[in-house]
Amino acid sequence: MPTSTLTTKEIVRAIQTRLLDFAPLGGAASLRTLLGGRVYYVTVPNTAQFPYAVMRLTGRSSSAQHRGVRETPDVELTIWHREDVWALEAIADTADQAMLGWKDTSAGVMFAQHRHRNPIPPGGTETDRTVIGILCRYPVVLWPTLLTRYIGASAA
Amino acid sequence: MAYRSNLPNTIARVNRARDAALIAAAEVVRTAVKDEHRGGYTSGLFVTGNEISKIVLGELRNYPGGREISVTTAQVDPPYPFWWATGFVPARGVFSPGLGPNTQGPVAMMKVDHWTPAAAKSASGARAEYDRVYAMELA
């Protein structure tokens, strides 16, 4: 299915699809298998099963240099699991492979060129200490149809 | 006529101006972070005046190619601001969203990051303040 970048919902769906369906070299499991498809956007249902990932688009800024239509947000992916640190790292490994070097030119160019990845230290008694997390950031470049379709159009 | 270099004094003056400008710029960011926290996280119960007052400037330090200063929190034990910014899964019973202490269940995840939006919102103001103070110190 071709990607659409006409709405934020469709941009998020395109990133979720990329994350879930990316097939690592060598036949390793995709995130759809490892996470059971659980890549949420912003909020998580309280009944969510571990492991799961939460995605946000942060810093959706653009500059006048590209008439404001070239966005450079971070795809922030927080991955949570319970106790199994190596399973958690494996999920983050797969996410890194899915996002790094990703380039989609089908409808509004999206690409990711670098990444940051940090484990979240376990908390104190106020937090569930059996839960472990990794915070991944993928700075991406977007030329969303949402904005680019007005280039060349006469002012309203 | 003998020539006496004034270069060391000039360098020292430029360095002082840069440090003063960095501190001034960081204050702009710190104010923005404090403002962002004033509405609380979710209910408002978990941001106290104490937590806002502990948003502080780090020390000026060298890094390869320049100097830097951070805006951070002195509330590190327990690191509540850190947990809210990165996300955390509360222990059972920490939150009871209207259900009462006997029936409260696990909350999947909490995350309210005030730092990133504040940094983005204040970036241009901080740059302008840096330029203003730097020019003033060298005038």
Interface residues (C-beta under 8 A of the other chain):
Chain A: V44 P45 N46 T47 A48 Y52 V54 T58 G59 S61 T78 W80 I120 G123 G124 T125 E126 T127 D128 R129 V131 G133 L135
Chain B: P78 P79 Y80 W83 T86 G87 F88 V89 P90 A91 R92 V94 G105 P106 V107 A108 M109 K111 D113 T116 A120
